[in-house]
Amino acid sequence: MNIIEKDINWLIQKVPDFESFYYDNYELFQHDGYVAGGFLRKIITYGSVEAVKTGMATGKIGGDIDWFFHSPTGCQSAWNDFVSLYNKNLANIKEPNSFTKFAFEGFKRSFKNNDAFSTIKYQLIYKSYGIPSTVLNRFDISNCKIATNGKKVWMVEDWEELEQNKFIRVDNFAGQYLIPRLKKYIVNGFSVLPSQKEEILLKMLQSIEKYSAAIKQLISCSDIVSVDSILLFYRKLGDYREIVDPTEYAKGTLGQTQDFALHMYERKNAGHSSDYR
């Protein structure tokens, strides 16, 4: 899909307090930095930067703020400024310090009455760089393909349609983190495109060993996997243990166990929604 460009006024109309965010983070924007992905989606959905930051600080909204740059040099310079202003204890960090060594990670705290009242994690992406349209085209999910440098906005051409209709579209099935990323969308009310269900099913089967918990949730709370196809997961996702009565805890009995896939097949075949969490 093509990446299109919009004027920043498009974003400001949807998120009136974005301008404050721009000036609060000018030290990153000035190094050809731009915000892309989940955080930008969230502030558009909520219509407010502060609402999302408050939700992130309290744990009600997950995630962090991902920053991208035109070059590794720009990222390094932005990190130096960020550290000097907000994370002096990380001044000795000269190489990416994220778990995957893909990005620099630090925290920005906002203060109210001299007390920190919000702490947000920032990731300055070091190993994926370039102009916004180039970087966005590396993302595996279309809904994440949105970015801004505070002056312009870039997005996949049908981004607004996908979001309004709550459809998630996968553009790259090779991504190793695709399954847990899909789960985050699906549990929040999104559906996958019908034309992509077979490929997603194959990806789920290939990812069982690493992401069994996420796959259980996807099978439980969505229609990604047809009822008959659930049996493809037989003996691959462990057991389902159902508590018949709360008093069973006291008796030391947790009820009958059943293969998880078989349980879900029988339950969905009978027209029941799952209570699996």
C-alpha positions in Angstrom: 0.0 0.0 0.0 1.1 3.5 -0.7 2.3 5.9 2.0 0.5 9.3 1.8 1.4 12.6 3.4 -1.0 15.0 5.2 -0.5 18.4 6.7 0.0 18.6 10.5 -3.4 20.3 10.8 -5.1 17.0 10.2 -3.5 15.7 13.4 -4.1 18.8 15.4 -7.8 18.7 14.6 -7.9 15.2 16.0 -5.5 15.7 18.9 -5.7 19.4 20.0 -3.0 19.1 22.6 -0.4 17.7 20.2 1.3 21.0 19.8 2.2 20.9 23.5 3.7 17.4 23.0 5.7 18.8 20.1 7.3 21.6 22.1 7.8 19.3 25.2 9.8 16.9 23.0 11.5 19.4 20.7 14.9 18.0 21.7 14.0 14.8 19.8 12.2 16.3 16.9 15.1 18.7 16.1 17.3 15.7 15.2 15.0 14.7 12.4 13.1 12.6 14.8 9.6 11.4 14.3 7.0 9.5 16.3 5.6 6.4 14.6 3.3 3.5 15.4 1.3 2.6 18.5 1.5 5.8 20.5 0.4 8.0 17.6 -2.6 5.6 17.0 -3.6 5.9 20.6 -3.6 9.6 20.9 -5.7 9.8 17.8 -8.1 7.2 19.2 -8.4 9.0 22.5 -8.2 12.5 21.0 -5.6 13.6 23.6 -1.9 13.2 24.3 -2.4 13.8 28.1 -5.1 11.2 28.3 -2.9 8.5 26.8 0.2 9.6 28.9 -1.9 9.4 32.1 -3.2 5.9 31.0 0.3 4.7 30.3 1.7 6.0 33.6 -1.1 4.3 35.5 -0.9 1.0 33.6 -4.4 1.4 32.1 -2.9 1.9 28.6 0.1 -0.2 27.6 3.1 0.7 25.5 5.8 3.3 25.2 6.7 6.1 22.7 8.8 4.9 19.8 11.0 7.5 18.0 12.7 7.0 14.7 15.4 9.0 12.9 16.8 9.6 9.5 20.1 8.2 10.5 21.9 6.5 13.4 23.9 9.7 13.9 20.6 11.6 14.5 19.4 9.0 16.9 22.7 9.1 18.9 22.6 12.9 19.1 19.0 12.8 20.2 19.8 10.2 22.8 22.6 12.4 24.2 20.2 15.4 24.5 17.5 13.2 26.1 20.0 11.8 28.6 21.4 15.1 29.6 17.8 16.5 30.2 16.0 13.5 31.7 18.2 10.5 32.4 21.6 11.7 33.7 22.1 8.3 35.3 22.3 6.8 31.8 25.0 9.2 30.6 27.5 6.3 30.3 25.2 4.4 27.9 26.7 4.8 24.4 25.2 1.8 22.7 21.5 0.7 22.4 20.4 -0.7 25.8 17.1 -2.3 24.9 16.7 -6.0 25.5 17.1 -6.7 21.7 19.8 -4.0 21.4 17.7 -2.4 18.8 17.0 0.9 20.6 18.1 3.3 23.3 15.6 3.2 26.2 15.0 5.8 28.8 12.2 7.4 30.8 10.7 10.9 30.8 8.9 12.0 34.0 6.4 14.8 34.3 6.1 16.7 37.5 3.2 18.2 39.4 3.7 20.0 42.7 7.4 18.8 42.7 6.3 15.2 42.6 6.7 12.9 39.6 3.1 12.1 38.5 3.8 10.3 35.2 6.7 8.2 34.0 6.7 7.2 30.3 9.2 4.9 28.6 10.8 6.3 25.5 12.5 4.1 22.9 14.9 5.8 20.4 15.1 3.3 17.6 18.7 3.0 16.4 18.8 0.1 14.0 15.8 1.0 11.8 16.2 4.4 10.3 15.4 6.5 7.2 12.7 8.9 6.0 9.2 8.2 7.4 7.8 6.5 4.3 10.7 4.1 4.1 10.5 3.1 7.8 6.7 2.7 7.8 6.9 0.3 4.9 9.0 -2.0 7.1 6.2 -2.4 9.6 4.3 -5.6 9.6 0.8 -4.2 10.3 -0.8 -1.5 8.3 -2.5 0.1 11.3 0.9 0.9 12.7 1.9 2.7 9.6 1.5 6.3 10.8 4.2 8.8 11.7 4.7 12.5 12.4 7.6 14.9 12.8 5.4 17.6 14.2 5.1 19.3 10.8 3.7 16.6 8.5 1.9 13.2 9.0 2.6 10.1 7.0 0.3 7.1 6.8 -0.8 4.1 4.7 -3.4 5.4 2.3 -6.4 3.6 3.8 -5.3 4.0 7.4 -8.4 5.9 8.4 -10.7 3.3 6.8 -9.0 0.4 8.6 -9.2 2.2 12.0 -12.8 3.3 11.6 -13.9 -0.2 10.6 -11.7 -1.8 13.3 -10.0 -4.1 10.8 -6.3 -5.0 11.2 -4.3 -5.8 8.1 -1.0 -7.7 8.1 1.5 -6.6 5.5 4.4 -8.9 6.4 3.8 -12.3 7.8 7.5 -13.0 8.4 7.7 -10.8 11.5 8.7 -12.9 14.6 6.5 -10.8 17.0 3.4 -10.8 14.8 1.3 -13.1 16.9 1.6 -11.2 20.2 1.1 -8.0 18.3 -2.0 -9.3 16.7 -3.3 -10.4 20.1 -3.1 -6.8 21.4 -5.4 -5.6 18.6 -7.8 -8.5 18.7 -8.5 -8.3 22.5 -9.3 -4.6 21.9 -12.1 -5.3 19.5 -10.4 -5.4 16.1 -11.0 -8.1 13.5 -8.7 -9.5 10.9 -9.5 -9.3 7.2 -11.3 -12.5 6.1 -8.9 -12.8 3.2 -6.0 -13.1 5.6 -7.4 -15.7 8.0 -5.6 -18.7 6.4 -2.2 -17.1 6.5 -2.7 -16.0 10.1 -3.8 -19.6 11.0 -0.5 -20.9 9.4 1.5 -18.3 11.3 -0.2 -19.4 14.6 0.6 -23.0 13.9 4.3 -22.1 13.2 4.5 -20.0 16.4 3.0 -22.4 19.0 6.2 -23.2 20.8 7.0 -19.5 21.5 3.6 -17.9 21.8 1.2 -20.5 23.1 -0.4 -18.2 25.6 -1.2 -15.5 23.0 -2.5 -18.2 20.6 -4.9 -19.5 23.3 -6.3 -16.0 23.7 -6.7 -15.5 19.9 -8.6 -18.8 19.6 -10.7 -18.0 22.6 -11.8 -14.4 21.9 -11.9 -14.2 18.1 -13.1 -15.9 15.0 -9.7 -15.9 13.3 -9.7 -19.7 13.5 -12.8 -21.5 12.2 -14.4 -24.1 14.5 -13.1 -27.0 12.5 -9.6 -25.6 12.2 -9.3 -25.4 16.0 -8.6 -29.1 16.0 -5.4 -28.4 14.2 -4.1 -27.3 17.6 -5.1 -30.6 19.3 -2.4 -31.7 21.8 -0.4 -28.6 21.0 -1.6 -26.1 23.5 -1.8 -28.1 26.7 -4.9 -28.7 28.9 -7.9 -26.6 29.9 -8.9 -26.9 33.5 -12.4 -25.8 34.4 -13.5 -25.0 38.0 -17.0 -26.3 38.4 -17.7 -24.5 41.7 -15.6 -22.0 43.7 -15.7 -24.3 46.7 -13.6 -26.8 44.7 -10.6 -24.6 45.7 -11.1 -25.4 49.3 -11.4 -29.1 48.6 -8.1 -29.0 46.7 -9.8 -30.0 43.5 -9.8 -28.0 40.3 -12.2 -30.0 38.3 -11.8 -32.0 35.1 -9.0 -31.3 32.6 -9.4 -31.5 28.9 -7.2 -30.8 25.9 -7.5 -27.0 25.3 -8.2 -27.3 21.6 -10.8 -30.0 22.1 -12.4 -27.9 24.8 -12.6 -24.8 22.5 -13.9 -26.9 19.6 -16.7 -28.3 21.7 -17.6 -25.0 23.3 -17.6 -23.0 20.0 -19.4 -25.8 18.1 -22.1 -25.6 20.7 -22.3 -21.8 20.2 -20.8 -20.8 23.5 -18.3 -18.0 24.0 -15.2 -18.9 25.9 -14.4 -17.9 29.5 -10.7 -18.5 28.9 -8.4 -15.7 30.0 
